[in-house]
Amino acid sequence: MKEEELRQIFLAEAQDSFEELNRLFTQLEKNHGDREATEAIFRIIHTLKGNAAAMGFDDVASIGHLLEDIFSEIRKGKILLTAMVFDDLFKAIDKLGEMIEGVKENKKVPYKGLRAKLKVILRNLKGEIEFKATQGGESSEEKDKELEKEVKEELTESQKEILASEQPVPLGVNLAEEFADEEEKKSKITFSDFVQVPVSKLDDLLNLVGELAIEKDRIIAQGASFGATNEYTRLYRITSDLQYSVMGVRLVQVGALFHKFHRIIRDVATIEGKKVNLELEGTEIEIDRNVLQIISDSMIHLVRNAVSHGIESPEERRKKGKPEAGKILLRASSDKEYVIIEIIDDGNGVDATKIRKKVLEKGLASPDTLSALSDDDVVKFIFEPGFSSVENVTAVSGRGVGMDVVKKAVDAVGGKINTYTELGKGTTFSLSLPSSMAVKSALLFVVNDTEYAIPLSFTEAVISVKRSAIHKVGGGLVTTHLDDTITVMFLRDLFDCTNYDELQDAQLLHRSFDQIEDDETKINIVVVSVDNRMIGFVVDRLLQQKEIIEKPLGKPVENARFISGATILGNGNVCLVLDANDISEFLFKPAFVAV
């Protein structure tokens, strides 16, 4: 997090603390026995002192420390509160407010005189107490002289004259009056530059901006029919700027999540008897708060698995010539509209041979099917529900719960997850997540006179091939794209099904293809990438690339297959958004069923 941003957060919290202290002091003055107010004041001052020290504002921390000492004694009942004490405490709080304002305006505020006053108050009311400035067994008279010297350093010339013409300040008098500034500024009310807004209000605002964007598209589309496109250029720009400004308010730094893993890794490593160090990179990268919230549990699963499954025991690492302490790196980076989060460990890696054995044991694939799969494809089985490669169940792993949850969460936000592993070297899980869930770039197309959209995050290319370039293989269709063989599917065949039984028809994927007689007929294909597999979706007509605001489907169709949500286009039509992950699962899942 940037230093200036941390400074602004400190100022906002300090200002809130200052206002709350004023309220609590007033409450405590009316009822000296109010235990809750005393405890609350102590907690607030303690927090303010700690935050100031962490930020390097030593003057605020110094005054906070003395006030904390005073209220520590008050909590113990060793100091009785009187009207004179409250006058001094209110002066101290006012000075604290000035110092906070000084931090805001980069101005130095004199405080050593106040610090001396507070030390005198503490010593007078408590009795004998040791201060760093008076350690060494000085007499009470020597202590008073040193405190008086400290006070004089901060006095104005007029105040020094007053002090010189009067007797030394006796212990127990009202120090706030004795050293009152002759030209004291009038009290003024200050406000923080930060405003705390509930997330629900931001969501409502974003929804309204989304409605505005839809209405904007409708008006522009209507104007285009009359040839008045230039009239709406300013409207388009302003609404787009407003939309992205509201989206920017919802962005948070990934460091807010990353920093929580220090404790998680420590706890898991302790249970597993391992030594693990955590490193963070790219903590300043920003992402939509909702995306971060949804994938937070997935991140916990991945990090826990990295410690439990990936990092070896200290003894095993020594035998391999590795450092005893394993390393886990959480790294974030930006890639256009996406945020890439990587979980990298230097452990043992994923053993594809062990995965193949477990797949056969659980009946997730036949031996013939499994033998045809590459190691990379086999590793993907770790995302299957109930799959675990650990022999023994521990408090951390082995129950087969976790990795399937990770994939579902990543799919839910329209992201992708990839695994890169090298046996003996380590594993990298790479999550490609949209930086915002509010707006998605999508490709629009038509199937059966109905408009559909598919997120560009899945789209690799748009191609046109002749019927003769598509071939039947078993119950499916294939063609070539960039020298790779890809599965082809007519979306019409999927959406023409009226019940679940039709989806099980072995010839389902051949229906539309068989109806095309001319081998020279051009077929439009949208090539998408899902789980590192290329699939070609055949569409009737391509429309345009467009930014859409996707909304989830409501009851009673919230569980409809192959559709992730819907949006409203500028022409007022409802456009369904394809769930590429669900379609991919439908196409390839049967291949993993044991024969």
ABEGO torsion letter per residue (X at the ends): XBAAAAAAAAAAAAAAAAAAAAAAAAAAAABAABAAAAAAAAAAAAAAAAAAAAAGBAAAAAAAAAAAAAAAAAAAGABBBBAAAAAAAAAAAAAAAAAAAAAAAGBBBBAAAAAAAAAAAAAAAAEBBBBAAABGGBBAAAAAAAAAAAAAAABBAAAAAAAAABBBBBBGBBAAAAABBAABBBBBBBBBABBBBBAAAAAAAAAAAAAAAAAAAAAAAAAAAAGAAAAAAAAAAAAAAAAAAAAAAABBBAAAAAAAAAAAAAAAAAAAGBBBBBBBBGAABBBBAAAAAAAAAAAAAAAAAAAAAABBBAAAAAAAGBBABBBBBBBBBBBEABBBBBBBBABAEBBAAAAAAAAAAAGABBAAAAAABBAAAAAAAAABBGBBABABBBAABGAGBGAAAAAAAAAAAGBBBBBBBBBGAEBBBBBBBBABAABBBBBBBBBGGBBBBBBAAABABBBBBBAAABBBBEABBBBBBGGBBBBBBBAAAAAABABAAAAABAAAAAAAAAABABAABBBBBBBBBBGGBBBBBBBABBBBBBBBBBBBBBOAAAABBGBAEBBBBAAGBBBBBBBAAAAAAAAAAAAABBX
